Amino acid sequence: MPKNVAIGLGLMEFPFSGAAAYWRWVDLCEAGGIDSIWQTDRLVSPQPFLECMSVMAALAGRTKRIKFGVNVLSLAMRDAVLVARQCATIDYLSSGRLLPAFGIGSPLGPEWTTLNLDTKTRGRKTDEGLEVIRRLWSESHFVEHDVEAPGDLQFIAIIVQQLG
């Protein structure tokens, strides 16, 4: 029985000379049969990088076939209701091509200090955020946050990863 192999490419930094070069690369990935593009989540870095959720929205509008995701969104650094809404919107507008992946984030990342967050709470905050997202995506009305879930949500699988 033949097995299919999917190829995904990830970016940690921004190795392109500018936006036009980035879009040429995305177009080549789309035309060349690459299955997915992954953008690393960084809020603070000495290296050039793009903000991951903005990239996901831009990829949804630019591409027609390729899937895309964040490798890996540090949920403890963000508002879970906003992340749930962003992911649901991007997934809906891309016809179900978003591949969200959430993690606790490395305790060595400069974001924790910059955002004045305690690295010891990242596991608990991630668990709480995943529960908020799960409920928002599965229930028609989430009372604690008074947020209506959109009507025709694509099913989004949650990938959780722990590094460091």
VEXDREN-2710 file (C-alpha; in Angstrom, 1 decimal):
% VEXDREN-2710
k/r/px/py/pz
1/MET/0.0/0.0/0.0
2/PRO/1.6/3.4/-1.0
3/LYS/2.1/6.0/1.7
4/ASN/1.7/9.7/1.1
5/VAL/4.4/12.0/2.3
6/ALA/3.6/15.7/3.1
7/ILE/6.3/18.3/3.0
8/GLY/6.1/21.4/5.2
9/LEU/8.6/24.2/5.4
10/GLY/9.1/26.4/8.4
11/LEU/10.6/29.8/9.0
12/MET/12.2/30.9/12.2
13/GLU/13.6/34.1/11.0
14/PHE/12.9/36.3/8.0
15/PRO/15.7/35.4/5.5
16/PHE/14.2/37.4/2.6
17/SER/15.4/40.8/1.2
18/GLY/11.8/42.2/1.5
19/ALA/8.1/41.5/1.1
20/ALA/8.3/40.8/-2.6
21/ALA/10.9/38.1/-2.1
22/TYR/8.8/36.5/0.6
23/TRP/5.7/36.4/-1.6
24/ARG/7.8/34.9/-4.5
25/TRP/8.8/32.2/-2.1
26/VAL/5.2/31.6/-0.9
27/ASP/4.1/31.5/-4.6
28/LEU/6.8/28.9/-5.4
29/CYS/5.7/26.8/-2.4
30/GLU/2.1/27.0/-3.6
31/ALA/2.9/26.1/-7.2
32/GLY/5.5/23.5/-6.3
33/GLY/3.4/21.2/-4.3
34/ILE/4.6/22.0/-0.8
35/ASP/1.9/20.9/1.7
36/SER/2.3/23.5/4.4
37/ILE/4.2/26.6/5.6
38/TRP/5.0/27.0/9.2
39/GLN/5.9/30.3/10.9
40/THR/7.7/30.4/14.3
41/ASP/6.1/32.4/17.0
42/ARG/8.3/35.2/18.3
43/LEU/7.2/38.4/19.9
44/VAL/10.8/39.6/20.7
45/SER/14.0/38.8/18.9
46/PRO/17.2/40.4/17.8
47/GLN/16.7/38.8/14.4
48/PRO/14.1/40.0/11.8
49/PHE/10.9/38.0/12.0
50/LEU/7.2/38.3/11.2
51/GLU/4.3/38.2/13.7
52/CYS/2.8/34.8/13.3
53/MET/-1.0/35.5/13.4
54/SER/-0.6/38.3/10.8
55/VAL/1.3/35.9/8.6
56/MET/-1.4/33.3/8.9
57/ALA/-4.1/35.9/7.8
58/ALA/-1.9/37.0/4.9
59/LEU/-1.3/33.4/3.8
60/ALA/-5.0/32.8/3.9
61/GLY/-5.6/35.6/1.4
62/ARG/-2.6/34.9/-0.8
63/THR/-2.8/31.1/-1.3
64/LYS/-5.6/28.7/-2.4
65/ARG/-4.2/25.3/-1.7
66/ILE/-1.3/25.2/0.8
67/LYS/-2.0/24.7/4.5
68/PHE/-0.2/26.9/7.1
69/GLY/0.4/27.0/10.8
70/VAL/2.3/28.5/13.7
71/ASN/5.2/26.5/14.9
72/VAL/4.3/26.8/17.9
73/LEU/2.1/29.6/19.3
74/SER/3.0/30.2/22.9
75/LEU/-0.5/30.4/24.3
76/ALA/0.5/31.5/27.8
77/MET/1.7/34.9/26.4
78/ARG/-1.7/35.7/24.8
79/ASP/-5.4/36.2/25.4
80/ALA/-7.0/32.9/24.6
81/VAL/-10.3/34.4/23.5
82/LEU/-8.5/36.6/21.0
83/VAL/-6.4/33.7/19.8
84/ALA/-9.5/31.5/19.4
85/ARG/-11.3/34.2/17.4
86/GLN/-8.2/34.9/15.2
87/CYS/-7.7/31.2/14.5
88/ALA/-11.4/30.6/13.8
89/THR/-11.6/33.6/11.4
90/ILE/-8.4/32.7/9.5
91/ASP/-9.5/29.0/9.3
92/TYR/-12.9/30.1/8.0
93/LEU/-11.5/32.5/5.4
94/SER/-9.0/29.9/4.2
95/SER/-11.6/27.1/3.8
96/GLY/-10.1/25.1/6.7
97/ARG/-6.4/25.3/5.9
98/LEU/-5.1/26.7/9.2
99/LEU/-3.0/24.2/11.3
100/PRO/-2.9/25.8/14.7
101/ALA/-0.3/24.4/17.1
102/PHE/0.0/25.6/20.7
103/GLY/2.7/25.2/23.3
104/ILE/4.0/26.5/26.6
105/GLY/7.0/28.3/25.1
106/SER/10.6/28.0/26.1
107/PRO/11.4/29.5/29.5
108/LEU/14.5/31.0/27.9
109/GLY/12.7/33.2/25.5
110/PRO/13.1/37.0/25.9
111/GLU/9.3/37.4/25.7
112/TRP/8.7/36.5/29.3
113/THR/10.9/39.3/30.6
114/THR/9.6/41.8/28.1
115/LEU/6.0/41.0/28.9
116/ASN/6.7/40.8/32.6
117/LEU/5.3/37.2/32.8
118/ASP/6.4/34.5/35.2
119/THR/7.7/31.4/33.3
120/LYS/6.5/29.2/36.2
121/THR/2.9/29.9/35.3
122/ARG/3.2/29.0/31.6
123/GLY/1.9/25.4/31.9
124/ARG/-1.2/26.4/33.9
125/LYS/-1.9/29.4/31.6
126/THR/-1.6/27.2/28.6
127/ASP/-3.9/24.6/30.0
128/GLU/-6.5/27.3/30.9
129/GLY/-6.1/28.8/27.4
130/LEU/-6.6/25.5/25.7
131/GLU/-9.8/24.9/27.7
132/VAL/-11.1/28.4/26.7
133/ILE/-10.3/27.7/23.0
134/ARG/-11.8/24.2/23.1
135/ARG/-15.0/25.5/24.6
136/LEU/-15.2/28.4/22.2
137/TRP/-14.8/26.2/19.2
138/SER/-17.2/23.5/20.5
139/GLU/-20.0/25.4/22.2
140/SER/-22.5/27.7/20.6
141/HIS/-22.3/30.2/23.4
142/PHE/-19.5/30.5/25.9
143/VAL/-21.0/32.3/28.9
144/GLU/-17.9/33.1/31.0
145/HIS/-16.5/35.3/28.2
146/ASP/-19.8/36.3/26.6
147/VAL/-18.5/35.4/23.2
148/GLU/-20.7/34.0/20.4
149/ALA/-19.0/31.2/18.4
150/PRO/-19.3/31.7/14.6
151/GLY/-21.9/29.4/13.0
152/ASP/-20.0/27.3/10.5
153/LEU/-16.6/26.7/12.1
154/GLN/-14.3/24.3/10.3
155/PHE/-13.0/21.6/12.7
156/ILE/-9.6/22.7/13.9
157/ALA/-7.3/20.1/15.4
158/ILE/-5.2/21.4/18.3
159/ILE/-1.6/20.3/18.3
160/VAL/0.3/20.8/21.6
161/GLN/4.0/20.8/21.8
162/GLN/6.5/21.3/24.7
163/LEU/10.0/22.4/24.0
164/GLY/12.6/23.2/26.7
END
